[in-house]
């Protein structure tokens, strides 16, 4: 991949995460962490609280017309990374008694148009 394309993908992913975080806040969620990385190679894009429910959120950003849906890009390997990150977070809290779930937020962008957000609850 050319260097310019790589930078564009990084920018797009960061933009999607900012959009998703703002959207979660607008829905009454409290953001607890962004881009959480655990010591055991786990990662979660956004950790949020919706009242008493913990959300471990993977954000997938795509441009309009993309051939692959964001949710479809969250395969077993990616799910394992997110699960390791979630387990690390729960260990830090010292409890697994809290209700929690894994969500995917798909952000679809098009130049000059407000992003489209699809929140897939309990995605895996």
PEUR-V750443 format. One record per run of one state. SS is the DSSP state (h for helix, s for strand, l for the rest). FROM is the first residue (numbers start at 1). LEN is the number of residues. If there is no record, write none. Layout:
<<SS:FROM:LEN> <SS:FROM:LEN>>
This chain:
<<l:1:2> <h:3:24> <l:27:3> <s:30:8> <l:38:5> <s:43:8> <l:51:2> <s:53:11> <l:64:7> <h:71:3> <l:74:2> <h:76:18> <l:94:6> <s:100:11> <l:111:2> <s:113:8> <l:121:4>>
